[in-house]
Amino acid sequence: MKKYGWGISVLFALFMLAASVAPKLLGAEVALDPLIEIGWPTKYVFLIGFIELLCTILFLVPRTSLLGCILMTGLFGGAIASHLRAESPLFSHTLFSVYLGIFMWLALRLRDESVRRLFPLKIK
């Protein structure tokens, strides 16, 4: 189970780094346009990218993975709230952070026994 968790973790981290963090840190137009669409000033793009990078690194380090997950969940919550306020499409934009969050928490749960004990899943 642990190796599947690490596999999903690596996929999640690669997606975050390539599709979200890098464009923001580079100030790419692909990162600026969505901020403008939801009403955020573009001056925050680098800061958001840096926070995403920090959360992703914390998520990948076993000692800080739970903290990284919690912080990234907060960041995802902010993205959801911003999309709701901007009345973005529900399934493709607003809930995208929910999809990422589920993927991230699943990865952590699979790779970390202490998380499985903390959040037991009992399906009958």
MOHU-V730343 format. One record per backbone hydrogen bond with DSSP energy under -1.0 kcal/mol. CO is the residue of the C=O (numbers start at 1). NH is the residue of the N-H. Records with the same first field share a line. If there is no record, write none. Layout:
# MOHU-V730343
CO = NH ; NH
This chain:
# MOHU-V730343
1 = 5
2 = 6
3 = 7
4 = 8
5 = 9
6 = 10
7 = 11
8 = 12
9 = 13
10 = 14
11 = 15
12 = 16
13 = 17
14 = 18
15 = 19
16 = 20 ; 21
17 = 22
20 = 24
21 = 25
22 = 26
23 = 28
28 = 31 ; 32
29 = 33
32 = 36
33 = 37
34 = 38
35 = 40
36 = 39
41 = 44
42 = 45
44 = 48
45 = 49
46 = 50
47 = 51
48 = 52
49 = 53
50 = 54
51 = 55
52 = 56
53 = 57
54 = 58
55 = 59
56 = 60
57 = 61
61 = 64
64 = 68
65 = 69
66 = 70
67 = 71
68 = 72
69 = 73
70 = 74
71 = 75
72 = 76
73 = 77
74 = 78
75 = 79
76 = 80
77 = 81
78 = 82
79 = 83
80 = 84
81 = 85
82 = 86
83 = 88
84 = 87
89 = 93 ; 94
90 = 95
95 = 99
96 = 100
97 = 101
98 = 102
99 = 103
100 = 104
101 = 105
102 = 106
103 = 107
104 = 108
105 = 109
106 = 110
107 = 111
108 = 112
112 = 116
113 = 117
114 = 118
115 = 119
